[in-house]
Amino acid sequence: MASFSFGSGNAAKLLRLPLYAVGRIGNLIVPRGRTWVFGCGAGIGDGALAMWRVATAEGHRAVWLVRNAREKADAAELGIRTVPRDSIRGWWATARAGVVVVTHGLGDVNRYGSSDAFVVQLWHGIPLKRIGLDSPATTEVPAVPGASVLRRLVGVAYRSAAQRIRVLPAASHRSRGRLESAFGLGDDRVVVTGEPRVDVLSAGTADERRTAATAMLTRTGPLLRRQRAILYAPTWRDGEADPAVPDAAEWVRIVALLERHDAILFVRSHPLGEGAYAPPWSSGRVRMLGSSLLPDVTPALPRIDVLITDYSSLAYDVGLLAMPVLFLAPDAEEYSRVRGFYGRYEDVAPDAATGWDGLLADLESTLADEATFENRSARSATLSAEMHAYRDGGNAGRVYRAIRSRGIPAPKGTR
């Protein structure tokens, strides 16, 4: 069962309203400075790390707000200066920041110090499923008396917070429209620059990217050069159980296929909804690749050969690597009703399997037949080309220039 849902998260926000009011008063008193403050709901990574590298290379003073000891240690390895997010220092850093960079929401930094900040919301994926104001799940609250009033209050708070966003990068004009709608923003704030989080899929040479990705995946155990690597990445279902968790008989068929093709299956559950995906016996062919082991999965993608997912935005990203994508979506109709999609799901996944038997048949043909592998690779690349306007590794640089063009000064001491 997932550890978080919109309902529980929104209930917590409503209970914190007095603290938001106190923080806003503090923001009226404390003047903004020039420091850039970073936070990321996925840890030290994602688009925030790409932007941190650009900002610090340009000479800006920067600090990262961390939530736990793991993030602090990860940041230290990269030479990133940190401050605890949920501390007085975290509030002060946020309240004094000249630029606040987040990837998920204002809770990535100290939420009580951001009321009048210059917010750069990088987001964390091209929307396939509906998000923000386009999804009824965003304003969900627990089933209590007065729930309808609470939903409206959450909606007002969400719109108010979204209006603080000054720059929101989009991967393409097609993606831009979805983000404008989801956040209630005009086209002056949503800019087509490409997403900084996928720069890592274009930076350096293919061999360099593959070597770095292999090193990350071998945290789970050995991964030989000849072995195929398959990534299964189901998405979050807002607190509901994942209907695609294999049963014992399905695990037998999954592992048998992996053995036939000398393949490793890496299971990447959503950080907010990790399911019970381990087979009922120990098998080195199936390895968990959770967020506790690898906070940001994107840099590991160059060593993956095939992606399996349902509604994850990874389906758009791996096309930058021309990687075959197989879809397993047993609840597509229900998911469409409850959460909704941008466009028709079948246009993205015309042959989505509804169960493991169908998925394994697709995977068998993809791994066994070179022509099928190439056809699926070409289809993936085409889908990605429709959604990614840039693939030159320069997205973070374009976002930086968009930030500067909106009146953010150069680092102190530069012309």
C-alpha positions as CSV (number, residue, x, y, z in Angstrom):
1,M,0.0,0.0,0.0
2,A,1.2,3.5,-0.8
3,S,2.7,5.7,1.9
4,F,1.0,8.9,0.6
5,S,-2.2,10.0,-1.1
6,F,-3.6,13.3,-2.2
7,G,-6.3,13.1,0.5
8,S,-3.9,12.7,3.4
9,G,-1.5,15.3,2.0
10,N,-4.2,17.9,1.5
11,A,-5.6,17.2,5.0
12,A,-2.1,17.9,6.4
13,K,-1.9,21.2,4.4
14,L,-5.2,22.4,5.8
15,L,-4.0,21.7,9.3
16,R,-0.9,23.8,8.6
17,L,-2.8,26.9,7.5
18,P,-1.9,28.9,10.6
19,L,1.8,28.2,10.0
20,Y,1.5,29.4,6.4
21,A,0.0,32.7,7.7
22,V,2.9,33.1,10.2
23,G,5.4,32.4,7.4
24,R,3.8,35.0,5.1
25,I,4.1,37.7,7.8
26,G,7.8,36.8,8.1
27,N,8.2,37.1,4.4
28,L,6.9,40.6,4.5
29,I,9.7,41.5,6.9
30,V,12.7,39.6,5.6
31,P,14.2,41.0,2.4
32,R,15.1,38.8,-0.5
33,G,18.8,38.3,-1.4
34,R,20.6,36.7,-4.3
35,T,21.1,33.1,-3.1
36,W,19.5,30.4,-5.2
37,V,17.8,27.7,-3.0
38,F,17.1,24.2,-4.4
39,G,14.9,21.4,-3.3
40,C,13.7,18.2,-4.9
41,G,11.0,15.7,-3.9
42,A,13.1,12.9,-5.3
43,G,16.3,13.7,-3.4
44,I,19.6,15.0,-4.8
45,G,18.9,14.7,-8.5
46,D,16.3,15.2,-11.2
47,G,16.1,18.6,-13.0
48,A,17.1,20.4,-9.8
49,L,20.6,18.9,-9.9
50,A,21.0,19.9,-13.6
51,M,20.0,23.5,-12.7
52,W,22.2,23.6,-9.7
53,R,25.2,22.8,-11.9
54,V,24.4,25.5,-14.3
55,A,23.7,28.1,-11.7
56,T,26.8,27.4,-9.7
57,A,28.9,27.3,-12.9
58,E,27.6,30.8,-13.6
59,G,28.8,32.0,-10.2
60,H,25.6,32.0,-8.2
61,R,25.7,31.2,-4.5
62,A,23.4,28.2,-4.0
63,V,22.2,26.0,-1.2
64,W,20.1,22.8,-1.2
65,L,17.4,22.1,1.4
66,V,17.6,18.5,2.5
67,R,15.0,16.4,4.3
68,N,17.1,13.7,5.9
69,A,20.6,12.3,6.5
70,R,20.6,10.4,3.2
71,E,20.1,13.5,1.2
72,K,22.7,15.4,3.2
73,A,25.2,12.6,2.5
74,D,24.4,12.5,-1.2
75,A,24.8,16.2,-1.5
76,A,28.1,16.1,0.3
77,E,29.5,13.7,-2.2
78,L,28.7,16.3,-4.9
79,G,30.1,19.2,-2.9
80,I,26.6,20.7,-2.5
81,R,26.1,23.0,0.5
82,T,23.0,22.0,2.4
83,V,20.6,23.3,5.1
84,P,17.9,21.2,6.8
85,R,14.6,22.0,5.1
86,D,12.4,21.8,8.2
87,S,14.5,24.1,10.5
88,I,14.7,27.7,11.3
89,R,17.7,27.9,9.0
90,G,15.7,26.2,6.2
91,W,13.0,28.9,6.6
92,W,15.5,31.6,6.6
93,A,17.3,30.3,3.5
94,T,13.9,30.1,1.7
95,A,12.7,33.5,2.9
96,R,16.0,35.1,1.8
97,A,16.3,33.3,-1.5
98,G,16.5,35.3,-4.7
99,V,15.4,32.2,-6.7
100,V,13.7,29.1,-5.4
101,V,14.0,26.0,-7.6
102,V,11.7,23.0,-7.0
103,T,10.7,19.9,-8.9
104,H,7.5,18.7,-7.2
105,G,6.1,21.5,-5.2
106,L,6.8,24.2,-2.7
107,G,7.3,21.5,0.0
108,D,10.6,20.7,-1.7
109,V,11.9,23.7,0.1
110,N,10.6,25.3,3.4
111,R,7.0,25.8,2.4
112,Y,6.5,28.6,5.0
113,G,9.2,30.8,3.5
114,S,8.1,30.9,-0.1
115,S,5.1,33.1,-0.2
116,D,6.6,35.9,-2.3
117,A,9.5,34.0,-3.9
118,F,10.6,33.9,-7.5
119,V,9.7,30.2,-8.0
120,V,11.1,28.0,-10.8
121,Q,9.0,24.9,-11.0
122,L,10.9,22.3,-13.1
123,W,8.3,19.6,-12.6
124,H,9.3,16.0,-13.0
125,G,7.9,14.5,-16.2
126,I,5.9,15.2,-19.3
127,P,2.3,14.7,-18.3
128,L,0.6,11.7,-19.8
129,K,-1.9,11.3,-16.9
130,R,-3.8,14.4,-15.9
131,I,-2.1,16.5,-13.1
132,G,-2.7,19.6,-11.1
133,L,-6.0,21.5,-11.7
134,D,-6.8,19.1,-14.6
135,S,-7.2,16.1,-12.2
136,P,-9.9,15.8,-9.5
137,A,-7.4,13.8,-7.4
138,T,-5.4,17.0,-6.8
139,T,-8.1,18.5,-4.5
140,E,-9.1,15.2,-2.9
141,V,-9.7,15.3,0.9
142,P,-10.7,12.6,3.5
143,A,-14.4,11.7,3.6
144,V,-15.4,13.9,6.5
145,P,-18.4,16.4,7.1
146,G,-17.8,19.5,5.0
147,A,-15.6,17.7,2.5
148,S,-16.9,19.7,-0.4
149,V,-16.0,22.9,1.3
150,L,-12.5,21.6,2.1
151,R,-12.0,20.6,-1.6
152,R,-12.8,24.1,-2.7
153,L,-10.4,25.5,-0.1
154,V,-7.7,23.1,-1.3
155,G,-8.4,24.2,-4.9
156,V,-8.0,27.9,-4.0
157,A,-4.8,27.2,-2.1
158,Y,-3.4,25.2,-5.0
159,R,-4.2,28.0,-7.5
160,S,-2.6,30.6,-5.2
161,A,0.6,28.6,-4.8
162,A,0.8,28.0,-8.5
163,Q,0.6,31.7,-9.2
164,R,4.0,32.1,-7.5
165,I,5.6,30.2,-10.3
166,R,7.6,32.5,-12.6
167,V,9.2,30.0,-14.8
168,L,8.0,26.5,-15.7
169,P,10.0,24.8,-18.5
170,A,8.1,22.6,-21.0
171,A,9.6,19.9,-23.2
172,S,7.7,21.0,-26.2
173,H,4.7,23.2,-27.3
174,R,2.5,20.1,-27.0
175,S,3.6,19.6,-23.4
176,R,3.4,23.4,-22.8
177,G,-0.4,23.4,-23.2
178,R,-0.8,20.6,-20.7
179,L,1.3,22.4,-18.1
180,E,-0.5,25.8,-18.6
181,S,-3.8,24.1,-18.0
182,A,-2.6,22.0,-15.0
183,F,-1.1,24.9,-13.2
184,G,-3.4,27.7,-14.4
185,L,-0.5,29.7,-15.8
186,G,-0.2,31.8,-19.0
187,D,2.3,31.3,-21.8
188,D,4.5,34.0,-20.4
189,R,5.5,31.7,-17.5
190,V,5.5,28.3,-19.2
191,V,8.5,28.3,-21.6
192,V,9.5,25.7,-24.2
193,T,13.2,25.2,-23.2
194,G,13.3,21.4,-22.8
195,E,13.4,19.8,-19.4
196,P,16.7,19.9,-17.5
197,R,16.1,16.5,-15.9
198,V,16.7,14.7,-19.3
199,D,19.9,16.6,-20.1
200,V,21.8,13.6,-18.6
201,L,20.4,11.4,-21.5
202,S,22.2,13.6,-24.0
203,A,25.4,14.8,-22.2
204,G,28.7,13.2,-23.1
205,T,29.1,10.2,-25.4
206,A,26.9,7.1,-25.6
207,D,29.7,5.0,-24.1
208,E,30.1,7.4,-21.2
209,R,26.4,7.5,-20.4
210,R,26.2,3.7,-20.6
211,T,29.2,3.2,-18.3
212,A,27.8,5.6,-15.7
213,A,24.4,4.0,-15.9
214,T,25.9,0.5,-15.4
215,A,27.7,1.6,-12.3
216,M,24.3,2.8,-10.8
217,L,22.5,-0.5,-11.7
218,T,25.3,-2.6,-10.2
219,R,24.3,-1.3,-6.8
220,T,21.8,-4.2,-6.9
221,G,24.4,-6.8,-7.9
222,P,26.5,-7.8,-10.9
223,L,25.3,-6.8,-14.4
224,L,27.3,-8.4,-17.2
225,R,27.9,-6.7,-20.5
226,R,26.0,-9.4,-22.4
227,Q,23.0,-9.4,-20.1
228,R,19.8,-7.6,-21.1
229,A,18.4,-5.1,-18.6
230,I,14.6,-4.6,-18.4
231,L,13.1,-1.8,-16.3
232,Y,9.5,-2.2,-14.9
233,A,8.2,1.2,-13.7
234,P,4.6,1.3,-12.7
235,T,3.1,4.6,-11.7
236,W,1.5,5.9,-8.5
237,R,-2.1,5.1,-7.8
238,D,-2.8,7.7,-5.1
239,G,-2.8,5.2,-2.2
240,E,-4.5,2.3,-4.0
241,A,-2.9,-1.1,-4.4
242,D,-1.3,-1.8,-7.8
243,P,-3.4,-4.3,-9.7
244,A,-0.4,-5.5,-11.7
245,V,1.6,-7.0,-8.9
246,P,2.3,-10.6,-10.2
247,D,1.1,-13.7,-8.4
248,A,3.3,-16.7,-7.7
249,A,2.4,-18.4,-11.0
250,E,3.1,-15.2,-13.0
251,W,6.5,-14.8,-11.2
252,V,7.4,-18.3,-12.4
253,R,6.8,-17.4,-16.0
254,I,8.5,-14.0,-15.6
255,V,11.7,-15.6,-14.2
256,A,11.7,-18.3,-16.8
257,L,11.6,-15.7,-19.6
258,L,14.4,-13.8,-17.9
259,E,16.5,-17.0,-17.8
260,R,15.9,-17.8,-21.4
261,H,17.1,-14.4,-22.5
262,D,19.8,-13.9,-19.9
263,A,18.0,-10.8,-18.7
264,I,17.7,-8.9,-15.4
265,L,14.4,-7.3,-14.4
266,F,14.8,-4.1,-12.4
267,V,11.6,-3.1,-10.6
268,R,11.2,0.6,-10.0
269,S,8.0,1.3,-8.0
270,H,6.9,4.9,-7.7
271,P,8.6,6.5,-4.6
272,L,5.1,7.3,-3.2
273,G,3.6,3.9,-3.9
274,E,6.1,1.1,-3.6
275,G,4.4,-2.3,-4.0
276,A,5.2,-5.9,-3.0
277,Y,7.0,-6.8,-6.2
278,A,9.6,-9.3,-5.0
279,P,9.0,-12.9,-6.2
280,P,8.1,-15.4,-3.5
281,W,11.6,-16.9,-3.7
282,S,15.0,-15.4,-4.0
283,S,16.0,-14.7,-7.6
284,G,19.0,-12.7,-8.8
285,R,17.0,-12.2,-12.0
286,V,14.6,-9.7,-10.3
287,R,16.0,-6.8,-8.4
288,M,14.3,-3.9,-6.6
289,L,15.5,-0.5,-7.8
290,G,13.6,1.6,-5.2
291,S,14.2,5.3,-4.5
292,S,16.1,4.5,-1.3
293,L,18.7,2.8,-3.5
294,L,18.6,5.2,-6.5
295,P,16.7,8.5,-5.9
296,D,16.8,9.5,-9.6
297,V,16.4,6.7,-12.1
298,T,17.0,8.9,-15.2
299,P,20.8,8.6,-15.3
300,A,20.5,4.8,-15.2
301,L,18.3,4.6,-18.3
302,P,21.2,4.4,-20.9
303,R,21.9,0.8,-19.6
304,I,18.3,-0.3,-19.9
305,D,17.3,-2.2,-23.0
306,V,13.5,-2.3,-22.6
307,L,11.0,-0.3,-20.5
308,I,7.8,-1.7,-19.2
309,T,5.3,0.8,-17.7
310,D,1.7,1.8,-17.5
311,Y,1.2,5.6,-17.4
312,S,4.7,6.9,-16.4
313,S,6.2,9.8,-18.3
314,L,9.3,7.6,-18.7
315,A,7.5,6.4,-21.8
316,Y,8.3,9.7,-23.4
317,D,11.8,10.0,-22.0
318,V,13.3,6.7,-23.1
319,G,12.5,7.5,-26.7
320,L,15.5,9.9,-26.5
321,L,17.5,6.6,-26.4
322,A,15.3,4.9,-28.9
323,M,14.3,2.3,-26.3
324,P,11.4,-0.1,-26.9
325,V,8.5,0.5,-24.5
326,L,5.9,-2.1,-23.6
327,F,2.8,-1.2,-21.7
328,L,1.0,-3.2,-19.0
329,A,-2.2,-1.5,-17.9
330,P,-4.8,-3.7,-16.4
331,D,-6.8,-0.8,-15.1
332,A,-6.6,1.7,-18.0
333,E,-10.4,2.2,-18.2
334,E,-10.7,2.8,-14.5
335,Y,-7.6,5.0,-14.3
336,S,-9.0,7.1,-17.2
337,R,-12.2,7.6,-15.3
338,V,-10.7,8.5,-12.0
339,R,-7.5,10.3,-13.0
340,G,-7.8,10.9,-16.7
341,F,-5.3,11.3,-19.5
342,Y,-4.2,14.1,-21.9
343,G,-5.5,12.8,-25.2
344,R,-6.3,9.1,-25.6
345,Y,-4.3,6.5,-23.8
346,E,-4.5,4.2,-26.8
347,D,-2.8,6.7,-29.0
348,V,0.3,6.4,-26.8
349,A,-0.1,2.7,-26.0
350,P,-2.1,1.1,-28.8
351,D,-1.2,-2.5,-27.9
352,A,-1.1,-2.2,-24.1
353,A,-1.4,-5.6,-22.3
354,T,-4.0,-6.0,-19.7
355,G,-2.2,-8.8,-17.8
356,W,1.2,-10.5,-17.4
357,D,0.5,-13.2,-20.0
358,G,0.0,-10.6,-22.7
359,L,3.0,-8.6,-21.5
360,L,5.3,-11.6,-21.4
361,A,4.3,-12.5,-25.0
362,D,5.2,-8.9,-26.1
363,L,8.5,-9.1,-24.2
364,E,9.3,-12.5,-25.6
365,S,8.9,-11.3,-29.2
366,T,10.8,-8.0,-28.5
367,L,13.8,-9.9,-27.0
368,A,13.8,-12.8,-29.5
369,D,13.2,-11.0,-32.8
370,E,15.5,-8.3,-33.9
371,A,13.0,-6.8,-36.3
372,T,10.4,-6.5,-33.6
373,F,12.9,-4.9,-31.3
374,E,13.8,-2.3,-34.0
375,N,10.2,-1.6,-34.8
376,R,9.4,-0.9,-31.2
377,S,12.5,1.2,-30.9
378,A,11.5,3.3,-33.9
379,R,8.0,3.8,-32.5
380,S,9.4,4.9,-29.1
381,A,11.7,7.4,-30.8
382,T,8.8,8.8,-32.8
383,L,6.6,9.3,-29.7
384,S,9.5,11.0,-28.0
385,A,10.1,13.3,-31.0
386,E,6.5,14.5,-30.7
387,M,7.1,15.5,-27.1
388,H,10.7,16.6,-26.8
389,A,11.6,19.7,-28.8
390,Y,15.3,19.6,-27.8
391,R,17.7,16.7,-27.4
392,D,21.1,18.5,-27.2
393,G,21.8,18.4,-23.4
394,G,21.3,22.2,-23.2
395,N,17.9,22.4,-21.5
396,A,19.2,23.6,-18.2
397,G,21.1,26.3,-19.9
398,R,17.9,27.5,-21.7
399,V,16.0,27.5,-18.5
400,Y,18.8,29.6,-16.8
401,R,18.6,32.2,-19.6
402,A,14.8,32.3,-19.2
403,I,15.2,33.0,-15.5
404,R,17.8,35.7,-16.0
405,S,15.6,37.4,-18.7
406,R,12.9,37.9,-16.1
407,G,15.0,40.3,-14.0
408,I,17.1,38.0,-11.9
409,P,20.5,39.6,-11.5
410,A,23.8,38.2,-12.4
411,P,26.0,36.8,-9.6
412,K,27.4,39.5,-7.3
413,G,30.8,40.7,-8.7
414,T,30.0,39.9,-12.4
415,R,29.0,42.3,-15.1
